[in-house]
Amino acid sequence: MNKVGENVVRIEAEALQRLADRIAGSMAPAFDRAVELIFGCTGRVVVTGMGKSGIIARKIVRIIRIDCRKRNSRDCAKCWRTKT
């Protein structure tokens, strides 16, 4: 069983490395634009999905909320714009 877990972690690590390479390479302009659009929002950002995408969407929201709570901020958009 230990080998199975190790194999899963290696597969995921390789996938993350490929994603990092794409974000740094061919996806860079689109990724930068997406981040700028999110940070530029003055209202709310809706994160949605079904199945695994929905699970990931909920995790993204949870991460943002936790980060804003740590910074004692009720305004997550302002909190993330001033993130250092």
PDB file of N, CA, C and O in Angstrom:
ATOM      1  N   MET A   1       0.817  -1.188   0.000  1.00  0.00           N
ATOM      2  CA  MET A   1       0.000   0.000   0.000  1.00  0.00           C
ATOM      3  C   MET A   1       0.864   1.256   0.000  1.00  0.00           C
ATOM      4  O   MET A   1       0.493   2.249  -0.625  1.00  0.00           O
ATOM      5  N   ASN A   2       1.999   1.239   0.680  1.00  0.00           N
ATOM      6  CA  ASN A   2       2.888   2.383   0.737  1.00  0.00           C
ATOM      7  C   ASN A   2       3.346   2.795  -0.665  1.00  0.00           C
ATOM      8  O   ASN A   2       3.449   3.985  -0.959  1.00  0.00           O
ATOM      9  N   LYS A   3       3.617   1.819  -1.521  1.00  0.00           N
ATOM     10  CA  LYS A   3       4.065   2.097  -2.893  1.00  0.00           C
ATOM     11  C   LYS A   3       2.962   2.780  -3.694  1.00  0.00           C
ATOM     12  O   LYS A   3       3.241   3.637  -4.533  1.00  0.00           O
ATOM     13  N   VAL A   4       1.707   2.401  -3.438  1.00  0.00           N
ATOM     14  CA  VAL A   4       0.590   3.019  -4.147  1.00  0.00           C
ATOM     15  C   VAL A   4       0.520   4.501  -3.798  1.00  0.00           C
ATOM     16  O   VAL A   4       0.396   5.343  -4.687  1.00  0.00           O
ATOM     17  N   GLY A   5       0.600   4.825  -2.507  1.00  0.00           N
ATOM     18  CA  GLY A   5       0.576   6.211  -2.076  1.00  0.00           C
ATOM     19  C   GLY A   5       1.734   7.008  -2.648  1.00  0.00           C
ATOM     20  O   GLY A   5       1.567   8.141  -3.099  1.00  0.00           O
ATOM     21  N   GLU A   6       2.901   6.402  -2.621  1.00  0.00           N
ATOM     22  CA  GLU A   6       4.087   7.061  -3.168  1.00  0.00           C
ATOM     23  C   GLU A   6       3.907   7.339  -4.658  1.00  0.00           C
ATOM     24  O   GLU A   6       4.269   8.410  -5.146  1.00  0.00           O
ATOM     25  N   ASN A   7       3.353   6.378  -5.366  1.00  0.00           N
ATOM     26  CA  ASN A   7       3.121   6.526  -6.799  1.00  0.00           C
ATOM     27  C   ASN A   7       2.121   7.653  -7.075  1.00  0.00           C
ATOM     28  O   ASN A   7       2.320   8.445  -7.996  1.00  0.00           O
ATOM     29  N   VAL A   8       1.060   7.727  -6.292  1.00  0.00           N
ATOM     30  CA  VAL A   8       0.064   8.791  -6.466  1.00  0.00           C
ATOM     31  C   VAL A   8       0.711  10.154  -6.263  1.00  0.00           C
ATOM     32  O   VAL A   8       0.476  11.073  -7.049  1.00  0.00           O
ATOM     33  N   VAL A   9       1.515  10.295  -5.228  1.00  0.00           N
ATOM     34  CA  VAL A   9       2.179  11.570  -4.958  1.00  0.00           C
ATOM     35  C   VAL A   9       3.120  11.938  -6.104  1.00  0.00           C
ATOM     36  O   VAL A   9       3.180  13.100  -6.505  1.00  0.00           O
ATOM     37  N   ARG A  10       3.844  10.973  -6.625  1.00  0.00           N
ATOM     38  CA  ARG A  10       4.757  11.247  -7.749  1.00  0.00           C
ATOM     39  C   ARG A  10       3.989  11.689  -9.003  1.00  0.00           C
ATOM     40  O   ARG A  10       4.409  12.615  -9.697  1.00  0.00           O
ATOM     41  N   ILE A  11       2.877  11.029  -9.285  1.00  0.00           N
ATOM     42  CA  ILE A  11       2.060  11.390 -10.444  1.00  0.00           C
ATOM     43  C   ILE A  11       1.526  12.815 -10.290  1.00  0.00           C
ATOM     44  O   ILE A  11       1.569  13.605 -11.234  1.00  0.00           O
ATOM     45  N   GLU A  12       1.029  13.135  -9.110  1.00  0.00           N
ATOM     46  CA  GLU A  12       0.494  14.477  -8.858  1.00  0.00           C
ATOM     47  C   GLU A  12       1.605  15.523  -8.929  1.00  0.00           C
ATOM     48  O   GLU A  12       1.390  16.611  -9.462  1.00  0.00           O
ATOM     49  N   ALA A  13       2.778  15.213  -8.405  1.00  0.00           N
ATOM     50  CA  ALA A  13       3.905  16.145  -8.450  1.00  0.00           C
ATOM     51  C   ALA A  13       4.307  16.433  -9.901  1.00  0.00           C
ATOM     52  O   ALA A  13       4.604  17.575 -10.251  1.00  0.00           O
ATOM     53  N   GLU A  14       4.315  15.400 -10.734  1.00  0.00           N
ATOM     54  CA  GLU A  14       4.649  15.583 -12.148  1.00  0.00           C
ATOM     55  C   GLU A  14       3.601  16.455 -12.837  1.00  0.00           C
ATOM     56  O   GLU A  14       3.943  17.307 -13.657  1.00  0.00           O
ATOM     57  N   ALA A  15       2.328  16.242 -12.507  1.00  0.00           N
ATOM     58  CA  ALA A  15       1.253  17.048 -13.096  1.00  0.00           C
ATOM     59  C   ALA A  15       1.384  18.509 -12.669  1.00  0.00           C
ATOM     60  O   ALA A  15       1.192  19.414 -13.481  1.00  0.00           O
ATOM     61  N   LEU A  16       1.709  18.738 -11.401  1.00  0.00           N
ATOM     62  CA  LEU A  16       1.900  20.112 -10.923  1.00  0.00           C
ATOM     63  C   LEU A  16       3.092  20.769 -11.599  1.00  0.00           C
ATOM     64  O   LEU A  16       3.046  21.962 -11.902  1.00  0.00           O
ATOM     65  N   GLN A  17       4.146  20.022 -11.837  1.00  0.00           N
ATOM     66  CA  GLN A  17       5.321  20.570 -12.527  1.00  0.00           C
ATOM     67  C   GLN A  17       4.960  20.962 -13.951  1.00  0.00           C
ATOM     68  O   GLN A  17       5.379  22.017 -14.428  1.00  0.00           O
ATOM     69  N   ARG A  18       4.186  20.124 -14.635  1.00  0.00           N
ATOM     70  CA  ARG A  18       3.754  20.458 -15.993  1.00  0.00           C
ATOM     71  C   ARG A  18       2.882  21.709 -15.987  1.00  0.00           C
ATOM     72  O   ARG A  18       3.019  22.571 -16.856  1.00  0.00           O
ATOM     73  N   LEU A  19       1.973  21.807 -14.990  1.00  0.00           N
ATOM     74  CA  LEU A  19       1.125  22.995 -14.882  1.00  0.00           C
ATOM     75  C   LEU A  19       1.973  24.241 -14.638  1.00  0.00           C
ATOM     76  O   LEU A  19       1.748  25.273 -15.270  1.00  0.00           O
ATOM     77  N   ALA A  20       2.937  24.158 -13.736  1.00  0.00           N
ATOM     78  CA  ALA A  20       3.822  25.293 -13.453  1.00  0.00           C
ATOM     79  C   ALA A  20       4.568  25.711 -14.718  1.00  0.00           C
ATOM     80  O   ALA A  20       4.728  26.903 -14.982  1.00  0.00           O
ATOM     81  N   ASP A  21       5.016  24.747 -15.487  1.00  0.00           N
ATOM     82  CA  ASP A  21       5.726  25.052 -16.733  1.00  0.00           C
ATOM     83  C   ASP A  21       4.807  25.771 -17.726  1.00  0.00           C
ATOM     84  O   ASP A  21       5.232  26.704 -18.408  1.00  0.00           O
ATOM     85  N   ARG A  22       3.537  25.329 -17.804  1.00  0.00           N
ATOM     86  CA  ARG A  22       2.575  25.976 -18.713  1.00  0.00           C
ATOM     87  C   ARG A  22       2.257  27.388 -18.252  1.00  0.00           C
ATOM     88  O   ARG A  22       2.169  28.305 -19.069  1.00  0.00           O
ATOM     89  N   ILE A  23       2.083  27.573 -16.931  1.00  0.00           N
ATOM     90  CA  ILE A  23       1.766  28.907 -16.406  1.00  0.00           C
ATOM     91  C   ILE A  23       2.935  29.855 -16.661  1.00  0.00           C
ATOM     92  O   ILE A  23       2.728  31.031 -16.961  1.00  0.00           O
ATOM     93  N   ALA A  24       4.147  29.351 -16.545  1.00  0.00           N
ATOM     94  CA  ALA A  24       5.334  30.175 -16.791  1.00  0.00           C
ATOM     95  C   ALA A  24       5.583  30.367 -18.289  1.00  0.00           C
ATOM     96  O   ALA A  24       6.281  31.297 -18.693  1.00  0.00           O
ATOM     97  N   GLY A  25       5.013  29.491 -19.099  1.00  0.00           N
ATOM     98  CA  GLY A  25       5.277  29.537 -20.541  1.00  0.00           C
ATOM     99  C   GLY A  25       4.078  29.996 -21.337  1.00  0.00           C
ATOM    100  O   GLY A  25       3.700  31.167 -21.294  1.00  0.00           O
ATOM    101  N   SER A  26       3.486  29.075 -22.059  1.00  0.00           N
ATOM    102  CA  SER A  26       2.428  29.418 -23.017  1.00  0.00           C
ATOM    103  C   SER A  26       1.169  29.992 -22.370  1.00  0.00           C
ATOM    104  O   SER A  26       0.455  30.767 -23.007  1.00  0.00           O
ATOM    105  N   MET A  27       0.886  29.637 -21.138  1.00  0.00           N
ATOM    106  CA  MET A  27      -0.318  30.131 -20.471  1.00  0.00           C
ATOM    107  C   MET A  27      -0.100  31.451 -19.733  1.00  0.00           C
ATOM    108  O   MET A  27      -1.056  32.017 -19.204  1.00  0.00           O
ATOM    109  N   ALA A  28       1.112  31.944 -19.687  1.00  0.00           N
ATOM    110  CA  ALA A  28       1.435  33.119 -18.870  1.00  0.00           C
ATOM    111  C   ALA A  28       0.523  34.316 -19.134  1.00  0.00           C
ATOM    112  O   ALA A  28      -0.013  34.878 -18.179  1.00  0.00           O
ATOM    113  N   PRO A  29       0.325  34.729 -20.383  1.00  0.00           N
ATOM    114  CA  PRO A  29      -0.527  35.902 -20.605  1.00  0.00           C
ATOM    115  C   PRO A  29      -1.974  35.671 -20.146  1.00  0.00           C
ATOM    116  O   PRO A  29      -2.574  36.546 -19.522  1.00  0.00           O
ATOM    117  N   ALA A  30      -2.517  34.525 -20.448  1.00  0.00           N
ATOM    118  CA  ALA A  30      -3.903  34.231 -20.059  1.00  0.00           C
ATOM    119  C   ALA A  30      -4.041  34.114 -18.543  1.00  0.00           C
ATOM    120  O   ALA A  30      -5.020  34.585 -17.964  1.00  0.00           O
ATOM    121  N   PHE A  31      -3.072  33.495 -17.917  1.00  0.00           N
ATOM    122  CA  PHE A  31      -3.106  33.343 -16.451  1.00  0.00           C
ATOM    123  C   PHE A  31      -2.988  34.709 -15.782  1.00  0.00           C
ATOM    124  O   PHE A  31      -3.741  35.009 -14.856  1.00  0.00           O
ATOM    125  N   ASP A  32      -2.058  35.533 -16.237  1.00  0.00           N
ATOM    126  CA  ASP A  32      -1.895  36.881 -15.685  1.00  0.00           C
ATOM    127  C   ASP A  32      -3.177  37.688 -15.846  1.00  0.00           C
ATOM    128  O   ASP A  32      -3.583  38.402 -14.929  1.00  0.00           O
ATOM    129  N   ARG A  33      -3.806  37.579 -16.996  1.00  0.00           N
ATOM    130  CA  ARG A  33      -5.055  38.310 -17.248  1.00  0.00           C
ATOM    131  C   ARG A  33      -6.162  37.830 -16.318  1.00  0.00           C
ATOM    132  O   ARG A  33      -6.916  38.646 -15.786  1.00  0.00           O
ATOM    133  N   ALA A  34      -6.271  36.534 -16.114  1.00  0.00           N
ATOM    134  CA  ALA A  34      -7.293  35.992 -15.214  1.00  0.00           C
ATOM    135  C   ALA A  34      -7.096  36.506 -13.796  1.00  0.00           C
ATOM    136  O   ALA A  34      -8.063  36.883 -13.134  1.00  0.00           O
ATOM    137  N   VAL A  35      -5.861  36.523 -13.327  1.00  0.00           N
ATOM    138  CA  VAL A  35      -5.564  37.024 -11.983  1.00  0.00           C
ATOM    139  C   VAL A  35      -5.894  38.510 -11.892  1.00  0.00           C
ATOM    140  O   VAL A  35      -6.474  38.954 -10.901  1.00  0.00           O
ATOM    141  N   GLU A  36      -5.530  39.286 -12.919  1.00  0.00           N
ATOM    142  CA  GLU A  36      -5.838  40.715 -12.927  1.00  0.00           C
ATOM    143  C   GLU A  36      -7.347  40.954 -12.872  1.00  0.00           C
ATOM    144  O   GLU A  36      -7.812  41.843 -12.159  1.00  0.00           O
ATOM    145  N   LEU A  37      -8.110  40.160 -13.626  1.00  0.00           N
ATOM    146  CA  LEU A  37      -9.567  40.315 -13.621  1.00  0.00           C
ATOM    147  C   LEU A  37     -10.161  40.023 -12.246  1.00  0.00           C
ATOM    148  O   LEU A  37     -11.045  40.741 -11.777  1.00  0.00           O
ATOM    149  N   ILE A  38      -9.672  38.973 -11.610  1.00  0.00           N
ATOM    150  CA  ILE A  38     -10.181  38.625 -10.277  1.00  0.00           C
ATOM    151  C   ILE A  38      -9.833  39.729  -9.283  1.00  0.00           C
ATOM    152  O   ILE A  38     -10.695  40.161  -8.518  1.00  0.00           O
ATOM    153  N   PHE A  39      -8.594  40.187  -9.283  1.00  0.00           N
ATOM    154  CA  PHE A  39      -8.181  41.242  -8.351  1.00  0.00           C
ATOM    155  C   PHE A  39      -8.893  42.563  -8.643  1.00  0.00           C
ATOM    156  O   PHE A  39      -9.100  43.376  -7.742  1.00  0.00           O
ATOM    157  N   GLY A  40      -9.265  42.771  -9.900  1.00  0.00           N
ATOM    158  CA  GLY A  40      -9.926  44.010 -10.275  1.00  0.00           C
ATOM    159  C   GLY A  40     -11.416  44.052  -9.979  1.00  0.00           C
ATOM    160  O   GLY A  40     -12.044  45.100 -10.128  1.00  0.00           O
ATOM    161  N   CYS A  41     -11.978  42.961  -9.574  1.00  0.00           N
ATOM    162  CA  CYS A  41     -13.417  42.911  -9.299  1.00  0.00           C
ATOM    163  C   CYS A  41     -13.776  43.813  -8.129  1.00  0.00           C
ATOM    164  O   CYS A  41     -13.098  43.819  -7.101  1.00  0.00           O
ATOM    165  N   THR A  42     -14.842  44.567  -8.297  1.00  0.00           N
ATOM    166  CA  THR A  42     -15.322  45.401  -7.205  1.00  0.00           C
ATOM    167  C   THR A  42     -16.520  44.759  -6.521  1.00  0.00           C
ATOM    168  O   THR A  42     -16.945  45.204  -5.455  1.00  0.00           O
ATOM    169  N   GLY A  43     -17.048  43.742  -7.119  1.00  0.00           N
ATOM    170  CA  GLY A  43     -18.191  43.034  -6.535  1.00  0.00           C
ATOM    171  C   GLY A  43     -17.768  41.674  -6.034  1.00  0.00           C
ATOM    172  O   GLY A  43     -16.755  41.539  -5.348  1.00  0.00           O
ATOM    173  N   ARG A  44     -18.536  40.682  -6.373  1.00  0.00           N
ATOM    174  CA  ARG A  44     -18.245  39.323  -5.935  1.00  0.00           C
ATOM    175  C   ARG A  44     -17.722  38.481  -7.092  1.00  0.00           C
ATOM    176  O   ARG A  44     -18.030  38.732  -8.257  1.00  0.00           O
ATOM    177  N   VAL A  45     -16.946  37.505  -6.751  1.00  0.00           N
ATOM    178  CA  VAL A  45     -16.458  36.536  -7.731  1.00  0.00           C
ATOM    179  C   VAL A  45     -17.176  35.226  -7.442  1.00  0.00           C
ATOM    180  O   VAL A  45     -17.147  34.729  -6.316  1.00  0.00           O
ATOM    181  N   VAL A  46     -17.819  34.673  -8.461  1.00  0.00           N
ATOM    182  CA  VAL A  46     -18.541  33.414  -8.298  1.00  0.00           C
ATOM    183  C   VAL A  46     -17.632  32.279  -8.746  1.00  0.00           C
ATOM    184  O   VAL A  46     -17.118  32.285  -9.864  1.00  0.00           O
ATOM    185  N   VAL A  47     -17.442  31.312  -7.869  1.00  0.00           N
ATOM    186  CA  VAL A  47     -16.625  30.142  -8.173  1.00  0.00           C
ATOM    187  C   VAL A  47     -17.572  28.950  -8.163  1.00  0.00           C
ATOM    188  O   VAL A  47     -18.254  28.713  -7.166  1.00  0.00           O
ATOM    189  N   THR A  48     -17.623  28.202  -9.252  1.00  0.00           N
ATOM    190  CA  THR A  48     -18.596  27.123  -9.354  1.00  0.00           C
ATOM    191  C   THR A  48     -17.999  25.912 -10.051  1.00  0.00           C
ATOM    192  O   THR A  48     -16.945  25.992 -10.681  1.00  0.00           O
ATOM    193  N   GLY A  49     -18.684  24.809  -9.926  1.00  0.00           N
ATOM    194  CA  GLY A  49     -18.263  23.595 -10.601  1.00  0.00           C
ATOM    195  C   GLY A  49     -19.120  22.423 -10.161  1.00  0.00           C
ATOM    196  O   GLY A  49     -19.836  22.503  -9.163  1.00  0.00           O
ATOM    197  N   MET A  50     -19.042  21.337 -10.913  1.00  0.00           N
ATOM    198  CA  MET A  50     -19.766  20.111 -10.576  1.00  0.00           C
ATOM    199  C   MET A  50     -18.757  18.989 -10.422  1.00  0.00           C
ATOM    200  O   MET A  50     -17.744  18.956 -11.120  1.00  0.00           O
ATOM    201  N   GLY A  51     -19.028  18.091  -9.530  1.00  0.00           N
ATOM    202  CA  GLY A  51     -18.122  16.972  -9.320  1.00  0.00           C
ATOM    203  C   GLY A  51     -16.805  17.446  -8.744  1.00  0.00           C
ATOM    204  O   GLY A  51     -16.776  18.210  -7.779  1.00  0.00           O
ATOM    205  N   LYS A  52     -15.707  16.986  -9.344  1.00  0.00           N
ATOM    206  CA  LYS A  52     -14.386  17.353  -8.847  1.00  0.00           C
ATOM    207  C   LYS A  52     -14.145  18.857  -8.957  1.00  0.00           C
ATOM    208  O   LYS A  52     -13.518  19.449  -8.078  1.00  0.00           O
ATOM    209  N   SER A  53     -14.635  19.473 -10.022  1.00  0.00           N
ATOM    210  CA  SER A  53     -14.495  20.926 -10.174  1.00  0.00           C
ATOM    211  C   SER A  53     -15.199  21.663  -9.044  1.00  0.00           C
ATOM    212  O   SER A  53     -14.702  22.682  -8.564  1.00  0.00           O
ATOM    213  N   GLY A  54     -16.346  21.159  -8.618  1.00  0.00           N
ATOM    214  CA  GLY A  54     -17.073  21.761  -7.508  1.00  0.00           C
ATOM    215  C   GLY A  54     -16.308  21.654  -6.204  1.00  0.00           C
ATOM    216  O   GLY A  54     -16.284  22.589  -5.404  1.00  0.00           O
ATOM    217  N   ILE A  55     -15.687  20.510  -5.999  1.00  0.00           N
ATOM    218  CA  ILE A  55     -14.869  20.312  -4.798  1.00  0.00           C
ATOM    219  C   ILE A  55     -13.710  21.303  -4.796  1.00  0.00           C
ATOM    220  O   ILE A  55     -13.415  21.916  -3.770  1.00  0.00           O
ATOM    221  N   ILE A  56     -13.059  21.458  -5.933  1.00  0.00           N
ATOM    222  CA  ILE A  56     -11.949  22.393  -6.047  1.00  0.00           C
ATOM    223  C   ILE A  56     -12.438  23.829  -5.843  1.00  0.00           C
ATOM    224  O   ILE A  56     -11.766  24.622  -5.183  1.00  0.00           O
ATOM    225  N   ALA A  57     -13.597  24.165  -6.400  1.00  0.00           N
ATOM    226  CA  ALA A  57     -14.159  25.505  -6.223  1.00  0.00           C
ATOM    227  C   ALA A  57     -14.394  25.800  -4.745  1.00  0.00           C
ATOM    228  O   ALA A  57     -14.069  26.889  -4.272  1.00  0.00           O
ATOM    229  N   ARG A  58     -14.952  24.848  -4.020  1.00  0.00           N
ATOM    230  CA  ARG A  58     -15.181  25.049  -2.583  1.00  0.00           C
ATOM    231  C   ARG A  58     -13.867  25.212  -1.836  1.00  0.00           C
ATOM    232  O   ARG A  58     -13.783  26.003  -0.897  1.00  0.00           O
ATOM    233  N   LYS A  59     -12.845  24.477  -2.239  1.00  0.00           N
ATOM    234  CA  LYS A  59     -11.538  24.607  -1.590  1.00  0.00           C
ATOM    235  C   LYS A  59     -10.936  25.985  -1.843  1.00  0.00           C
ATOM    236  O   LYS A  59     -10.338  26.570  -0.940  1.00  0.00           O
ATOM    237  N   ILE A  60     -11.084  26.510  -3.052  1.00  0.00           N
ATOM    238  CA  ILE A  60     -10.570  27.842  -3.369  1.00  0.00           C
ATOM    239  C   ILE A  60     -11.239  28.881  -2.475  1.00  0.00           C
ATOM    240  O   ILE A  60     -10.570  29.738  -1.899  1.00  0.00           O
ATOM    241  N   VAL A  61     -12.560  28.799  -2.364  1.00  0.00           N
ATOM    242  CA  VAL A  61     -13.297  29.737  -1.509  1.00  0.00           C
ATOM    243  C   VAL A  61     -12.838  29.615  -0.066  1.00  0.00           C
ATOM    244  O   VAL A  61     -12.638  30.626   0.607  1.00  0.00           O
ATOM    245  N   ARG A  62     -12.670  28.402   0.412  1.00  0.00           N
ATOM    246  CA  ARG A  62     -12.238  28.178   1.791  1.00  0.00           C
ATOM    247  C   ARG A  62     -10.859  28.787   2.033  1.00  0.00           C
ATOM    248  O   ARG A  62     -10.632  29.406   3.072  1.00  0.00           O
ATOM    249  N   ILE A  63      -9.944  28.620   1.091  1.00  0.00           N
ATOM    250  CA  ILE A  63      -8.592  29.173   1.232  1.00  0.00           C
ATOM    251  C   ILE A  63      -8.650  30.700   1.310  1.00  0.00           C
ATOM    252  O   ILE A  63      -7.979  31.308   2.144  1.00  0.00           O
ATOM    253  N   ILE A  64      -9.448  31.313   0.444  1.00  0.00           N
ATOM    254  CA  ILE A  64      -9.561  32.774   0.456  1.00  0.00           C
ATOM    255  C   ILE A  64     -10.150  33.242   1.781  1.00  0.00           C
ATOM    256  O   ILE A  64      -9.651  34.198   2.374  1.00  0.00           O
ATOM    257  N   ARG A  65     -11.200  32.583   2.252  1.00  0.00           N
ATOM    258  CA  ARG A  65     -11.830  32.984   3.519  1.00  0.00           C
ATOM    259  C   ARG A  65     -10.871  32.838   4.691  1.00  0.00           C
ATOM    260  O   ARG A  65     -10.779  33.730   5.535  1.00  0.00           O
ATOM    261  N   ILE A  66     -10.160  31.725   4.747  1.00  0.00           N
ATOM    262  CA  ILE A  66      -9.216  31.500   5.846  1.00  0.00           C
ATOM    263  C   ILE A  66      -8.133  32.571   5.824  1.00  0.00           C
ATOM    264  O   ILE A  66      -7.783  33.122   6.868  1.00  0.00           O
ATOM    265  N   ASP A  67      -7.603  32.867   4.647  1.00  0.00           N
ATOM    266  CA  ASP A  67      -6.556  33.872   4.533  1.00  0.00           C
ATOM    267  C   ASP A  67      -7.065  35.228   5.004  1.00  0.00           C
ATOM    268  O   ASP A  67      -6.353  35.942   5.710  1.00  0.00           O
ATOM    269  N   CYS A  68      -8.280  35.590   4.627  1.00  0.00           N
ATOM    270  CA  CYS A  68      -8.832  36.884   5.030  1.00  0.00           C
ATOM    271  C   CYS A  68      -9.094  36.921   6.530  1.00  0.00           C
ATOM    272  O   CYS A  68      -8.902  37.960   7.163  1.00  0.00           O
ATOM    273  N   ARG A  69      -9.527  35.811   7.103  1.00  0.00           N
ATOM    274  CA  ARG A  69      -9.737  35.772   8.555  1.00  0.00           C
ATOM    275  C   ARG A  69      -8.416  35.967   9.288  1.00  0.00           C
ATOM    276  O   ARG A  69      -8.360  36.675  10.293  1.00  0.00           O
ATOM    277  N   LYS A  70      -7.353  35.341   8.788  1.00  0.00           N
ATOM    278  CA  LYS A  70      -6.034  35.496   9.416  1.00  0.00           C
ATOM    279  C   LYS A  70      -5.590  36.945   9.390  1.00  0.00           C
ATOM    280  O   LYS A  70      -4.871  37.396  10.282  1.00  0.00           O
ATOM    281  N   ARG A  71      -6.020  37.681   8.361  1.00  0.00           N
ATOM    282  CA  ARG A  71      -5.645  39.084   8.241  1.00  0.00           C
ATOM    283  C   ARG A  71      -6.685  39.988   8.904  1.00  0.00           C
ATOM    284  O   ARG A  71      -6.597  41.212   8.799  1.00  0.00           O
ATOM    285  N   ASN A  72      -7.678  39.391   9.591  1.00  0.00           N
ATOM    286  CA  ASN A  72      -8.753  40.143  10.253  1.00  0.00           C
ATOM    287  C   ASN A  72      -9.457  41.083   9.288  1.00  0.00           C
ATOM    288  O   ASN A  72      -9.738  42.234   9.625  1.00  0.00           O
ATOM    289  N   SER A  73      -9.741  40.592   8.091  1.00  0.00           N
ATOM    290  CA  SER A  73     -10.397  41.403   7.082  1.00  0.00           C
ATOM    291  C   SER A  73     -11.752  40.824   6.729  1.00  0.00           C
ATOM    292  O   SER A  73     -11.889  39.617   6.532  1.00  0.00           O
ATOM    293  N   ARG A  74     -12.758  41.690   6.650  1.00  0.00           N
ATOM    294  CA  ARG A  74     -14.082  41.255   6.211  1.00  0.00           C
ATOM    295  C   ARG A  74     -14.222  41.424   4.698  1.00  0.00           C
ATOM    296  O   ARG A  74     -15.105  40.827   4.082  1.00  0.00           O
ATOM    297  N   ASP A  75     -13.367  42.221   4.114  1.00  0.00           N
ATOM    298  CA  ASP A  75     -13.411  42.488   2.687  1.00  0.00           C
ATOM    299  C   ASP A  75     -12.293  41.700   2.001  1.00  0.00           C
ATOM    300  O   ASP A  75     -11.157  42.166   1.910  1.00  0.00           O
ATOM    301  N   CYS A  76     -12.630  40.512   1.526  1.00  0.00           N
ATOM    302  CA  CYS A  76     -11.607  39.628   0.941  1.00  0.00           C
ATOM    303  C   CYS A  76     -10.976  40.233  -0.323  1.00  0.00           C
ATOM    304  O   CYS A  76      -9.788  40.033  -0.577  1.00  0.00           O
ATOM    305  N   ALA A  77     -11.752  40.956  -1.100  1.00  0.00           N
ATOM    306  CA  ALA A  77     -11.183  41.557  -2.315  1.00  0.00           C
ATOM    307  C   ALA A  77     -10.087  42.548  -1.931  1.00  0.00           C
ATOM    308  O   ALA A  77      -9.002  42.536  -2.512  1.00  0.00           O
ATOM    309  N   LYS A  78     -10.374  43.405  -0.954  1.00  0.00           N
ATOM    310  CA  LYS A  78      -9.363  44.373  -0.492  1.00  0.00           C
ATOM    311  C   LYS A  78      -8.190  43.645   0.147  1.00  0.00           C
ATOM    312  O   LYS A  78      -7.034  44.009  -0.066  1.00  0.00           O
ATOM    313  N   CYS A  79      -8.487  42.630   0.922  1.00  0.00           N
ATOM    314  CA  CYS A  79      -7.460  41.838   1.604  1.00  0.00           C
ATOM    315  C   CYS A  79      -6.484  41.253   0.589  1.00  0.00           C
ATOM    316  O   CYS A  79      -5.272  41.317   0.794  1.00  0.00           O
ATOM    317  N   TRP A  80      -6.987  40.686  -0.496  1.00  0.00           N
ATOM    318  CA  TRP A  80      -6.116  40.028  -1.464  1.00  0.00           C
ATOM    319  C   TRP A  80      -5.397  41.032  -2.350  1.00  0.00           C
ATOM    320  O   TRP A  80      -4.298  40.748  -2.827  1.00  0.00           O
ATOM    321  N   ARG A  81      -5.993  42.208  -2.584  1.00  0.00           N
ATOM    322  CA  ARG A  81      -5.320  43.217  -3.387  1.00  0.00           C
ATOM    323  C   ARG A  81      -4.093  43.760  -2.685  1.00  0.00           C
ATOM    324  O   ARG A  81      -3.116  44.140  -3.330  1.00  0.00           O
ATOM    325  N   THR A  82      -4.145  43.798  -1.342  1.00  0.00           N
ATOM    326  CA  THR A  82      -3.028  44.362  -0.569  1.00  0.00           C
ATOM    327  C   THR A  82      -2.104  43.295  -0.027  1.00  0.00           C
ATOM    328  O   THR A  82      -1.246  43.582   0.808  1.00  0.00           O
ATOM    329  N   LYS A  83      -2.266  42.064  -0.490  1.00  0.00           N
ATOM    330  CA  LYS A  83      -1.456  40.950   0.006  1.00  0.00           C
ATOM    331  C   LYS A  83       0.007  41.178  -0.311  1.00  0.00           C
ATOM    332  O   LYS A  83       0.362  41.580  -1.419  1.00  0.00           O
ATOM    333  N   THR A  84       0.856  40.916   0.677  1.00  0.00           N
ATOM    334  CA  THR A  84       2.298  41.105   0.461  1.00  0.00           C
ATOM    335  C   THR A  84       2.994  39.768   0.418  1.00  0.00           C
ATOM    336  O   THR A  84       4.211  39.710   0.245  1.00  0.00           O
TER     337      THR A  84
END
